[in-house]
Amino acid sequence: MGTVHARSLDPLPMHGPELGVQADDIEAPEIEQEPKQEVLENKDVVVQQVHIDGLGRTKEDLLSYEIAEVFRANNLIDVMRRSHEARQKLLRLGIFRKVEVVIDTSQGEDALPNGLDVTFVVTELRRLTGSYNTMVGNNEGSMVLGLKLPNVFGRAEKLTFQFSYGTKETSYGLSFFKPQPGHFERNVSVNVYKVTGQFPWSSIRETDRGISAELGFPLWKTNQTLKWEGVWRELGSLGQTASFAIREESGHSLKSSLSHAMVIDSRNSSILPRKGGLLKIHQELAGYTGGDTSFLKEDFEIQLNKSLIWDSVLSASLWGGLLLPIGDKTTCIADRFYLGGPTSIRGFSMYSMGPQSDGDYLGGEVYWAGGLHLYTPLPFRPGRGGFGDLFRTHFFLNAGNLCNLNYGEGPQAHLKKLAECIRWSYGLGIVLRLGNIARLELNYCIPMGVQSGDRICDGFQFGAGIRFL
């Protein structure tokens, strides 16, 4: 519901004759170096052959795209660099458990004096793999069981079944993923799923049964996604205390929508970045491909990060969104935006601000939220380079607003309404980074600008998730 992605060279195994001058050669200059060794030391080489050992069901034509750049190397350092990049591309396909690189001098009648052979020794994944892990969402934990059939047809296709059981949401789904050979970023995926979620801030339970088809591709410096989704939604109240407005929303609806997303991400980390920026723009149009729900939905996210002195980082972020109903139909509570909580406007309870009825929060059709953050290593500086790198001290200032609009009024009236009754908060706390998967926050929050009906969390507040304001 609501609003709700520097390269170094790893050491490569080197086998066969050494490719440089040995210490013994320096101590005994009377021993003449072999011509091939001398040429290789001058780093003028030709890659004559590239082998891939260990293939089973994988088609060779798929891999030819990933290793093609190795043939363009013209010196030893370039061979190592391009071989490393090819190895990373092979691992990215998700069909090999292990990839090793062996660089050797060429052998045989056709071998050139400066020729090299590069061999990739691969170990394929099993035909069926299983997984069991936990997943952290926005203030929600889940247990996830998965079955995966990697490389189903030999060209990096993947068939996945996943079951997730969480504190507020239970889901299972079947998905098929296929990349374009040679261009892994260009891919197609099809998903069939069922999701059941409980949203106590709205006293509502939602069950979605749907199918979607998605096309992903890079364009210039952006990653683009086109998606069609058809979903049958069933809404019901969580208990007899649900408000009349929630009971009115209960029932079945069918949504068919087309959506587009664009992402530019130059951050060095998605969880706790030190530098770089992020821009996300998402549009969704429902009703023109069927269904009984019609709307146009736009939302965006901007984040900028700047490294400062003493290993500190200044971060600024801005979110916003607009939901426009099409025709004479009102918007559905499942499509509206929600704001508030430890992952957005800290100091307020989860999604507990804006329009509400008898304590049940109904979401809004327009919102904005901004955040200014200062991350410092203190008092964990002594742990720099080790355990202390996982922690940061956090100072923050958050502000935002969520409301509905009268679309008969002009843009100036809309902006004025968004500028009225702004909720904001400030505070400090500790941030813990869980690898590059999620992060935890424990903050002391002071909420301000509280409006009638808002629920606040004055004092300590704990948050866990991936996406934070």
C-alpha positions, 0 to 999 in steps of 0.5 A: 500500500502506498509509497512503497537499486570503483573497480579493483583487480582481484588476484587471478590464479596464474599457472604455467611458465612465469611471465616475468624475469626471475630472481635467479636470472638477475643473479646469473646474467650469463643465462640467456633469457628465452625470447618468449619470456623477454617479449612477455616482460615487455607486455606486448602479447596476443591472446590466441585462444580463450577456453571455457572448461567445465560446461555442462548444460550451458550453451557456448554462444551465451558465453562468447559475448561475455569473454569477447573483450579478452581477445582485444587485449594487447599487453599483459596487464590488459589481459589480466584486467579484461580477464577479471572483467570477463570473470565478473560478467560470468559470475553475474549471470547467476549460473556458475558457483565458481569461476577461476582464470588461468593465463598461460603461454600458447602451445602448439604449432600455431603458437606465436612467440608472444601468444597467450591462452586464457582459460576460464574454469567454471563450476555450474550450479546444480539444476535445483537449488534451495534457500532459507533466509530472513529478509528485512523490509520497512520495519518488518521481518520475514522468513523466506523459503525459495526454490530456484532452477538456474540456467533452465534452457542453457542461456541464463534463464531462471525459474524461481518459486518463493514463499515469504512469511512475515509479521505483517505480510505473507506471499508466494510467487513464481517468476521466470527471468530471461536476459538478452545474451551479451546484455544482461541488463536487458531482460524480461521477467514474468511473475505470478503471485499472491500477497496477503498483508495486514495494515493495522494503521488502517485496520485493513487486510488486503489480498492481491492475486496477480500477474505481471510482465516486466522489461528492463533495459539501460538507456544512456546513464539510466536504468529503465523498466516497463511493466504491465500488471493485472491484479485482483485485490480483495480488501477487508477490515481487520476487526469489528472496530474498523471505521465506516470509511474502511468498511466502505473500501472493503470488497473486490477490485481489478486493477490493470496498469502500465508503469514506467520507472527510471533510475540513475544511481551513482552512489557507492552504496545503497544502504549507507552511501558516502558519496553520489546521488540517486534519482528515481521517477515512477509513473503508473497509468491504470484503467486503459488496459482493463479493470475497474480502477482508473488513475494516474500516479506519479512519484519521485525520489532524490538523494544527494550525498557528500563526504565531509571532513573527519570521515563525516557524510552530509545527505539530503533527500526529497520524496514526492508523489501525486495520485490523480483519479480518472473519470468520476471514480474515487481513488482506492485506499490501496493506491494512496500514499502513506507517510510517517514512521522510522523510515520516513518522518521519524518521530511519528508512528508508522504511516500514522499521519494525514487523512483519517477516520475514527483512528484509521488512516486513509492515506493521501493523494499527494505528499512530499517529504524531505530529510537532511542528515549528518552521519559521523563515525564518532564515537566509533572512530577507533574501530575504523577499518573493522567493526566500527565501520558498521556504525554511524552516529546520526543527526537528522531533520525531517519534514513533510506533508500528506493530504488530499486535493480538491482538483477543481482548484488551481495549482496555487491552492494545491501548493498552499495546502501542501505548505500548511500544517507541515509535520517535522521532527529532529533528533539523533541516534545510531545507525547500524549497517547490515552488510549491503542488505539493510540497515537498523536505526535507533533514534531519539526523536522530537516530533514537531508540527503535530496535527490533530489525529497524528500519532507520535513516537516521542523519544526512542524509536527503532527502525529497520529497512532498506529505503529510508528518507 
